[in-house]
Amino acid sequence: MIHPADELPIYRQIMRQITEAIAVGRLKAGEKLPSHRDLSEQLVIAPLTVKKAYDELELLGFLETQRGRGTYVCARLPQPDPVQQMQQVRDTARKLLSQAYLAGLRYPDVLQVLEQAGHALAAPPKEEEKV
Amino acid sequence: MTPVLDFRAIERSFKRNVPVLNGVTFALEAGEVAGLLGRNGAGKTTLIRIAIGMLFPHAGSVRVFGASPTADPVGIKRRIGYVAEDQVLPAGSSVAELIALHRYLFPRWDGALERELLDRFALPPASRIKHLSKGQARQAALLCAVCHRPELLLLDEPAGGLDPAARREFLETSIQLLNREGTAILFSSHHMNDVERLGGRVILLDEGKVRLDEDLDRLREGVCVALVPRASADDPAALERVPGCLRVRPVSDDWHAVFRGEPDAVQASLVTALGVNGIRCARVPLEELFIEMVGGNRGEPV
Protein backbone atom coordinates (compact mmCIF):
# COMPACT_ATOMS: atom_id res chain seq x y z
CA MET A 1 0.00 0.00 0.00
CA ILE A 2 1.21 3.48 -0.72
CA HIS A 3 0.05 6.73 0.82
CA PRO A 4 0.12 9.88 -1.27
CA ALA A 5 0.02 12.19 1.74
CA ASP A 6 2.96 10.46 3.47
CA GLU A 7 6.03 12.46 4.35
CA LEU A 8 7.95 10.30 1.86
CA PRO A 9 7.29 10.71 -1.87
CA ILE A 10 5.65 7.68 -3.45
CA TYR A 11 8.79 6.41 -5.19
CA ARG A 12 10.61 6.39 -1.83
CA GLN A 13 7.75 4.43 -0.28
CA ILE A 14 8.08 1.79 -2.99
CA MET A 15 11.85 1.65 -2.48
CA ARG A 16 11.40 1.21 1.25
CA GLN A 17 8.86 -1.56 0.85
CA ILE A 18 11.04 -3.47 -1.60
CA THR A 19 14.15 -3.22 0.56
CA GLU A 20 12.09 -4.29 3.59
CA ALA A 21 10.75 -7.28 1.68
CA ILE A 22 14.31 -8.22 0.68
CA ALA A 23 15.55 -7.72 4.26
CA VAL A 24 13.07 -10.21 5.71
CA GLY A 25 13.37 -12.65 2.82
CA ARG A 26 9.88 -12.09 1.43
CA LEU A 27 11.55 -11.20 -1.87
CA LYS A 28 14.39 -13.59 -2.64
CA ALA A 29 17.53 -13.19 -4.71
CA GLY A 30 16.74 -13.81 -8.37
CA GLU A 31 13.00 -13.27 -7.90
CA LYS A 32 11.16 -11.34 -10.60
CA LEU A 33 9.38 -8.09 -9.76
CA PRO A 34 6.14 -6.92 -11.40
CA SER A 35 6.61 -4.82 -14.54
CA HIS A 36 6.40 -1.02 -14.34
CA ARG A 37 3.05 -1.23 -16.01
CA ASP A 38 1.55 -3.92 -13.77
CA LEU A 39 2.71 -2.33 -10.54
CA SER A 40 1.62 1.13 -11.70
CA GLU A 41 -1.90 -0.16 -12.44
CA GLN A 42 -2.01 -2.22 -9.27
CA LEU A 43 -1.05 0.72 -7.04
CA VAL A 44 -2.78 3.37 -9.23
CA ILE A 45 0.32 5.52 -9.60
CA ALA A 46 2.20 6.81 -12.63
CA PRO A 47 4.39 4.24 -14.41
CA LEU A 48 7.32 6.67 -14.29
CA THR A 49 7.14 6.65 -10.50
CA VAL A 50 7.60 2.87 -10.47
CA LYS A 51 10.45 3.17 -12.95
CA LYS A 52 12.11 5.75 -10.76
CA ALA A 53 11.93 3.49 -7.68
CA TYR A 54 13.34 0.53 -9.65
CA ASP A 55 16.10 2.68 -11.19
CA GLU A 56 17.20 3.98 -7.79
CA LEU A 57 17.26 0.46 -6.34
CA GLU A 58 19.27 -0.70 -9.33
CA LEU A 59 21.82 2.04 -8.67
CA LEU A 60 22.01 0.90 -5.06
CA GLY A 61 22.60 -2.67 -6.20
CA PHE A 62 19.36 -4.28 -5.01
CA LEU A 63 17.74 -4.88 -8.39
CA GLU A 64 18.91 -5.66 -11.89
CA THR A 65 17.08 -5.21 -15.18
CA GLN A 66 17.50 -7.80 -17.86
CA ARG A 67 16.73 -6.16 -21.15
CA GLY A 68 13.41 -7.35 -22.51
CA ARG A 69 12.84 -9.78 -19.64
CA GLY A 70 12.12 -7.70 -16.60
CA THR A 71 13.47 -6.58 -13.25
CA TYR A 72 14.89 -9.06 -10.74
CA VAL A 73 16.26 -9.00 -7.21
CA CYS A 74 20.05 -9.15 -7.52
CA ALA A 75 21.58 -12.57 -6.94
CA ARG A 76 24.27 -10.87 -4.91
CA LEU A 77 22.93 -8.14 -2.70
CA PRO A 78 25.13 -5.18 -1.83
CA GLN A 79 27.29 -5.67 1.23
CA PRO A 80 26.98 -2.44 3.16
CA ASP A 81 29.71 -1.03 5.34
CA PRO A 82 28.97 -2.85 8.64
CA VAL A 83 30.32 -0.07 10.86
CA GLN A 84 28.23 2.61 9.15
CA GLN A 85 25.22 0.31 9.10
CA MET A 86 25.51 -0.34 12.85
CA GLN A 87 25.79 3.38 13.52
CA GLN A 88 22.55 3.99 11.60
CA VAL A 89 20.76 1.30 13.58
CA ARG A 90 22.00 2.88 16.84
CA ASP A 91 20.80 6.33 15.74
CA THR A 92 17.39 4.96 14.82
CA ALA A 93 17.19 3.12 18.16
CA ARG A 94 17.88 6.33 20.04
CA LYS A 95 15.18 8.18 18.08
CA LEU A 96 12.72 5.36 18.69
CA LEU A 97 13.40 5.36 22.43
CA SER A 98 13.03 9.10 22.84
CA GLN A 99 9.78 9.03 20.88
CA ALA A 100 8.51 6.15 23.05
CA TYR A 101 9.48 7.92 26.31
CA LEU A 102 7.71 11.08 25.12
CA ALA A 103 4.62 8.94 24.52
CA GLY A 104 4.84 7.76 28.14
CA LEU A 105 6.09 4.23 27.40
CA ARG A 106 8.70 2.52 29.52
CA TYR A 107 11.60 0.36 28.42
CA PRO A 108 9.77 -3.01 28.68
CA ASP A 109 6.87 -1.55 26.66
CA VAL A 110 9.31 -0.60 23.91
CA LEU A 111 10.71 -4.13 23.84
CA GLN A 112 7.18 -5.41 23.38
CA VAL A 113 6.59 -2.97 20.52
CA LEU A 114 9.80 -4.19 18.86
CA GLU A 115 8.71 -7.79 19.20
CA GLN A 116 5.33 -7.01 17.59
CA ALA A 117 7.07 -5.17 14.75
CA GLY A 118 9.27 -8.22 14.23
CA HIS A 119 6.23 -10.47 13.90
CA ALA A 120 4.51 -8.05 11.54
CA LEU A 121 7.54 -7.92 9.23
CA ALA A 122 7.86 -11.72 9.19
CA ALA A 123 4.16 -12.32 8.52
CA PRO A 124 3.18 -13.26 4.97
CA PRO A 125 2.02 -10.21 3.02
CA LYS A 126 -1.59 -9.61 2.20
CA GLU A 127 -2.46 -9.74 -1.49
CA GLU A 128 -2.43 -5.99 -2.13
CA GLU A 129 0.71 -5.49 -0.08
CA LYS A 130 2.96 -7.77 -2.04
CA VAL A 131 5.50 -5.07 -2.62
CA MET B 1 11.36 17.74 -30.56
CA THR B 2 8.42 20.12 -30.81
CA PRO B 3 6.54 20.30 -27.50
CA VAL B 4 2.95 19.08 -27.67
CA LEU B 5 1.88 22.20 -25.82
CA ASP B 6 3.77 25.47 -25.55
CA PHE B 7 2.60 28.58 -23.66
CA ARG B 8 4.72 31.70 -24.03
CA ALA B 9 4.09 34.81 -21.96
CA ILE B 10 0.34 34.27 -22.04
CA GLU B 11 -1.74 37.20 -20.81
CA ARG B 12 -5.48 37.27 -20.48
CA SER B 13 -7.96 39.33 -18.52
CA PHE B 14 -11.73 39.46 -18.36
CA LYS B 15 -11.96 42.88 -16.73
CA ARG B 16 -9.75 45.78 -17.71
CA ASN B 17 -6.56 45.91 -15.63
CA VAL B 18 -7.43 42.74 -13.72
CA PRO B 19 -5.21 40.12 -15.39
CA VAL B 20 -6.13 36.50 -14.74
CA LEU B 21 -3.04 35.30 -16.56
CA ASN B 22 -0.11 37.67 -16.51
CA GLY B 23 2.82 36.14 -18.36
CA VAL B 24 2.46 32.36 -18.14
CA THR B 25 5.21 30.36 -19.82
CA PHE B 26 5.75 26.62 -19.86
CA ALA B 27 5.83 23.74 -22.32
CA LEU B 28 4.77 20.11 -22.18
CA GLU B 29 6.72 17.44 -24.06
CA ALA B 30 5.21 14.32 -25.63
CA GLY B 31 4.24 11.80 -22.98
CA GLU B 32 4.73 14.25 -20.13
CA VAL B 33 2.26 14.53 -17.25
CA ALA B 34 1.74 17.80 -15.43
CA GLY B 35 -0.63 18.77 -12.66
CA LEU B 36 -1.89 22.34 -12.93
CA LEU B 37 -2.50 23.67 -9.43
CA GLY B 38 -3.75 26.93 -8.05
CA ARG B 39 -6.51 28.41 -5.95
CA ASN B 40 -9.97 29.00 -7.34
CA GLY B 41 -9.70 31.86 -9.81
CA ALA B 42 -5.97 31.33 -10.40
CA GLY B 43 -6.59 30.94 -14.14
CA LYS B 44 -6.32 27.17 -14.61
CA THR B 45 -9.51 26.87 -16.65
CA THR B 46 -8.66 29.99 -18.65
CA LEU B 47 -5.28 28.54 -19.56
CA ILE B 48 -6.73 25.19 -20.62
CA ARG B 49 -9.36 26.95 -22.73
CA ILE B 50 -6.62 28.93 -24.43
CA ALA B 51 -4.82 25.66 -25.21
CA ILE B 52 -7.84 24.24 -26.99
CA GLY B 53 -8.57 27.45 -28.87
CA MET B 54 -11.78 28.34 -27.03
CA LEU B 55 -10.24 31.61 -25.82
CA PHE B 56 -7.67 33.93 -27.35
CA PRO B 57 -4.78 35.17 -25.26
CA HIS B 58 -4.52 38.99 -25.14
CA ALA B 59 -0.74 38.70 -25.41
CA GLY B 60 1.78 35.93 -25.84
CA SER B 61 1.48 32.83 -27.96
CA VAL B 62 0.17 29.31 -27.62
CA ARG B 63 1.27 26.39 -29.79
CA VAL B 64 -0.29 22.95 -29.85
CA PHE B 65 1.78 20.37 -31.76
CA GLY B 66 3.74 23.36 -33.05
CA ALA B 67 0.76 25.25 -34.51
CA SER B 68 -1.78 27.77 -33.33
CA PRO B 69 -4.88 25.95 -32.04
CA THR B 70 -7.05 28.19 -34.19
CA ALA B 71 -5.07 27.72 -37.42
CA ASP B 72 -6.46 24.23 -38.06
CA PRO B 73 -9.07 23.80 -35.35
CA VAL B 74 -10.44 20.48 -36.59
CA GLY B 75 -7.04 18.94 -37.19
CA ILE B 76 -5.81 19.98 -33.75
CA LYS B 77 -8.94 18.81 -31.92
CA ARG B 78 -8.62 15.37 -33.47
CA ARG B 79 -5.34 15.00 -31.61
CA ILE B 80 -6.59 16.39 -28.28
CA GLY B 81 -8.86 14.92 -25.65
CA TYR B 82 -10.64 17.37 -23.39
CA VAL B 83 -12.81 16.97 -20.32
CA ALA B 84 -14.13 20.23 -18.90
CA GLU B 85 -15.04 20.91 -15.34
CA ASP B 86 -18.61 21.74 -16.30
CA GLN B 87 -18.86 19.45 -19.31
CA VAL B 88 -22.12 20.06 -21.09
CA LEU B 89 -23.29 16.94 -22.87
CA PRO B 90 -26.50 16.84 -24.90
CA ALA B 91 -29.02 16.04 -22.17
CA GLY B 92 -31.61 14.41 -24.39
CA SER B 93 -29.38 12.02 -26.29
CA SER B 94 -28.53 8.53 -25.16
CA VAL B 95 -25.05 7.31 -24.20
CA ALA B 96 -24.96 5.25 -27.40
CA GLU B 97 -25.89 8.28 -29.54
CA LEU B 98 -23.26 10.43 -27.84
CA ILE B 99 -20.60 7.82 -28.54
CA ALA B 100 -21.78 7.34 -32.13
CA LEU B 101 -21.39 11.08 -32.71
CA HIS B 102 -17.82 11.04 -31.44
CA ARG B 103 -16.97 7.90 -33.40
CA TYR B 104 -18.15 9.75 -36.51
CA LEU B 105 -16.11 12.86 -35.70
CA PHE B 106 -12.84 11.08 -34.96
CA PRO B 107 -11.35 8.88 -37.71
CA ARG B 108 -8.88 7.29 -35.30
CA TRP B 109 -11.64 6.06 -32.95
CA ASP B 110 -10.66 2.88 -31.09
CA GLY B 111 -13.73 0.61 -30.89
CA ALA B 112 -12.04 -1.90 -28.59
CA LEU B 113 -11.15 0.79 -26.08
CA GLU B 114 -14.71 2.13 -26.30
CA ARG B 115 -16.19 -1.29 -25.42
CA GLU B 116 -13.67 -1.78 -22.63
CA LEU B 117 -14.48 1.56 -21.01
CA LEU B 118 -18.24 1.14 -21.47
CA ASP B 119 -17.89 -2.14 -19.66
CA ARG B 120 -15.61 -0.86 -16.89
CA PHE B 121 -17.76 2.20 -16.19
CA ALA B 122 -20.93 0.07 -16.50
CA LEU B 123 -22.52 2.85 -18.55
CA PRO B 124 -25.99 1.87 -19.80
CA PRO B 125 -25.91 2.67 -23.56
CA ALA B 126 -29.66 3.29 -23.80
CA SER B 127 -29.79 5.76 -20.89
CA ARG B 128 -30.31 9.42 -21.66
CA ILE B 129 -27.50 11.70 -20.52
CA LYS B 130 -29.86 13.65 -18.26
CA HIS B 131 -30.63 10.46 -16.33
CA LEU B 132 -26.98 9.67 -15.59
CA SER B 133 -25.43 10.40 -12.19
CA LYS B 134 -22.76 13.07 -12.04
CA GLY B 135 -20.06 10.41 -11.89
CA GLN B 136 -21.51 8.52 -14.87
CA ALA B 137 -21.78 11.71 -16.93
CA ARG B 138 -18.12 12.47 -16.22
CA GLN B 139 -17.19 8.93 -17.19
CA ALA B 140 -19.10 9.29 -20.46
CA ALA B 141 -17.20 12.55 -21.07
CA LEU B 142 -13.89 10.81 -20.36
CA LEU B 143 -14.76 7.96 -22.69
CA CYS B 144 -15.50 10.44 -25.47
CA ALA B 145 -12.26 12.29 -24.71
CA VAL B 146 -9.92 9.31 -24.90
CA CYS B 147 -11.26 6.75 -27.41
CA HIS B 148 -9.70 8.57 -30.36
CA ARG B 149 -6.38 7.99 -28.55
CA PRO B 150 -5.32 11.63 -28.29
CA GLU B 151 -1.68 12.66 -28.05
CA LEU B 152 -2.60 15.35 -25.54
CA LEU B 153 -5.26 15.02 -22.87
CA LEU B 154 -6.51 18.18 -21.16
CA LEU B 155 -8.44 17.47 -17.99
CA ASP B 156 -9.95 20.45 -16.20
CA GLU B 157 -10.87 19.41 -12.65
CA PRO B 158 -11.93 16.02 -13.98
CA ALA B 159 -12.72 14.66 -10.53
CA GLY B 160 -14.55 17.75 -9.22
CA GLY B 161 -17.66 16.69 -7.36
CA LEU B 162 -17.05 12.96 -7.77
CA ASP B 163 -17.14 10.52 -4.86
CA PRO B 164 -13.83 8.87 -3.88
CA ALA B 165 -14.62 5.60 -5.69
CA ALA B 166 -15.52 7.37 -8.95
CA ARG B 167 -12.41 9.52 -8.62
CA ARG B 168 -10.26 6.44 -8.23
CA GLU B 169 -11.80 4.82 -11.32
CA PHE B 170 -11.10 7.99 -13.24
CA LEU B 171 -7.50 7.89 -12.06
CA GLU B 172 -7.12 4.23 -12.95
CA THR B 173 -8.27 4.94 -16.48
CA SER B 174 -5.86 7.87 -16.81
CA ILE B 175 -2.98 5.70 -15.63
CA GLN B 176 -3.84 2.92 -18.07
CA LEU B 177 -3.79 5.48 -20.87
CA LEU B 178 -0.40 6.67 -19.73
CA ASN B 179 0.85 3.10 -19.79
CA ARG B 180 -0.58 2.17 -23.15
CA GLU B 181 -0.47 5.30 -25.21
CA GLY B 182 2.10 7.54 -23.60
CA THR B 183 -0.44 10.35 -23.82
CA ALA B 184 0.73 13.76 -22.57
CA ILE B 185 -1.63 14.93 -19.84
CA LEU B 186 -2.25 18.37 -18.40
CA PHE B 187 -4.74 18.14 -15.59
CA SER B 188 -5.95 20.69 -13.10
CA SER B 189 -6.99 19.42 -9.71
CA HIS B 190 -7.59 20.36 -6.12
CA HIS B 191 -7.06 16.77 -4.99
CA MET B 192 -3.41 16.71 -4.00
CA ASN B 193 -3.45 12.95 -3.42
CA ASP B 194 -4.49 12.43 -7.03
CA VAL B 195 -1.75 14.79 -8.15
CA GLU B 196 0.80 12.75 -6.19
CA ARG B 197 -0.48 9.54 -7.74
CA LEU B 198 -0.31 10.85 -11.30
CA GLY B 199 3.15 12.17 -10.55
CA GLY B 200 5.19 14.00 -13.13
CA ARG B 201 5.43 17.73 -12.95
CA VAL B 202 3.68 20.24 -10.76
CA ILE B 203 2.84 23.69 -12.11
CA LEU B 204 1.45 26.12 -9.57
CA LEU B 205 -0.37 29.22 -10.80
CA ASP B 206 -0.69 32.17 -8.47
CA GLU B 207 -1.56 35.80 -9.16
CA GLY B 208 -1.45 35.20 -12.90
CA LYS B 209 2.04 33.73 -12.93
CA VAL B 210 3.76 30.36 -12.64
CA ARG B 211 4.93 30.22 -9.01
CA LEU B 212 6.41 26.72 -9.16
CA ASP B 213 7.19 24.46 -12.09
CA GLU B 214 9.06 21.41 -10.94
CA ASP B 215 9.26 17.65 -10.88
CA LEU B 216 6.94 16.46 -8.10
CA ASP B 217 9.50 14.28 -6.32
CA ARG B 218 12.19 16.93 -6.54
CA LEU B 219 9.75 19.41 -5.07
CA ARG B 220 8.77 17.03 -2.26
CA GLU B 221 12.41 16.35 -1.36
CA GLY B 222 13.94 19.71 -2.20
CA VAL B 223 11.59 22.03 -0.34
CA CYS B 224 10.71 22.26 3.34
CA VAL B 225 8.54 24.36 5.62
CA ALA B 226 9.97 26.21 8.62
CA LEU B 227 7.93 27.26 11.65
CA VAL B 228 9.53 30.27 13.27
CA PRO B 229 8.19 31.90 16.46
CA ARG B 230 6.64 35.24 15.50
CA ALA B 231 8.68 37.13 18.11
CA SER B 232 11.98 36.13 16.52
CA ALA B 233 11.49 38.28 13.40
CA ASP B 234 9.88 41.73 13.24
CA ASP B 235 8.64 41.36 9.70
CA PRO B 236 8.65 38.77 6.90
CA ALA B 237 11.56 40.53 5.18
CA ALA B 238 13.95 39.20 7.83
CA LEU B 239 13.03 35.68 6.73
CA GLU B 240 12.82 36.50 3.03
CA ARG B 241 16.46 37.60 3.12
CA VAL B 242 17.55 34.09 4.15
CA PRO B 243 18.73 32.24 1.02
CA GLY B 244 16.24 29.82 -0.53
CA CYS B 245 13.12 31.49 0.88
CA LEU B 246 10.10 31.05 -1.39
CA ARG B 247 7.33 32.44 0.78
CA VAL B 248 6.55 33.70 4.28
CA ARG B 249 3.16 34.11 5.91
CA PRO B 250 2.03 34.68 9.48
CA VAL B 251 -0.03 31.92 11.09
CA SER B 252 -1.14 32.71 14.66
CA ASP B 253 2.02 32.77 16.82
CA ASP B 254 4.42 31.65 14.10
CA TRP B 255 5.83 32.59 10.76
CA HIS B 256 5.40 29.79 8.24
CA ALA B 257 8.14 29.94 5.61
CA VAL B 258 8.77 27.74 2.58
CA PHE B 259 12.44 27.17 1.79
CA ARG B 260 14.45 25.34 -0.81
CA GLY B 261 16.94 22.98 0.78
CA GLU B 262 17.36 20.21 3.33
CA PRO B 263 15.43 20.73 6.59
CA ASP B 264 18.61 20.52 8.73
CA ALA B 265 20.53 22.97 6.56
CA VAL B 266 17.61 25.42 6.42
CA GLN B 267 17.18 25.22 10.17
CA ALA B 268 20.89 25.92 10.68
CA SER B 269 20.88 28.96 8.39
CA LEU B 270 17.72 30.31 10.08
CA VAL B 271 19.27 29.94 13.53
CA THR B 272 22.36 31.79 12.29
CA ALA B 273 20.37 34.54 10.55
CA LEU B 274 17.89 35.20 13.34
CA GLY B 275 19.97 34.20 16.34
CA VAL B 276 17.10 32.35 18.00
CA ASN B 277 16.16 28.79 18.81
CA GLY B 278 12.77 27.08 18.66
CA ILE B 279 12.71 26.83 14.86
CA ARG B 280 11.33 23.65 13.33
CA CYS B 281 11.83 22.56 9.74
CA ALA B 282 10.24 19.61 7.97
CA ARG B 283 9.45 18.24 4.56
CA VAL B 284 5.73 18.24 3.91
CA PRO B 285 3.24 16.49 1.62
CA LEU B 286 2.02 18.35 -1.45
CA GLU B 287 -1.23 19.46 0.19
CA GLU B 288 0.63 21.26 2.99
CA LEU B 289 3.06 22.76 0.52
CA PHE B 290 0.18 24.06 -1.59
CA ILE B 291 -1.37 25.73 1.44
CA GLU B 292 1.94 27.25 2.54
CA MET B 293 2.65 28.58 -0.96
CA VAL B 294 -0.72 30.15 -1.76
CA GLY B 295 -2.66 30.18 1.52
CA GLY B 296 -3.63 33.50 3.08
CA ASN B 297 -2.23 35.16 6.17
CA ARG B 298 -3.79 34.13 9.45
CA GLY B 299 -3.49 36.23 12.55
CA GLU B 300 -2.33 39.83 12.66
CA PRO B 301 1.40 40.38 13.08
CA VAL B 302 2.20 41.16 16.73
Interface residues (C-beta under 8 A of the other chain):
Chain A: P4 A5 D6 E7 P9 I10 Y11 R12 H36 R37 S40 E41 V44 I45 A46 P47 L48 T49 K52
Chain B: V33 R168 L171 E172 I175 Q176 L178 N179 M192 N193 D194 E196 R197 L198 G199 G200 L216 D217 R220 E221 A282 R283 V284 P285 L286 E287
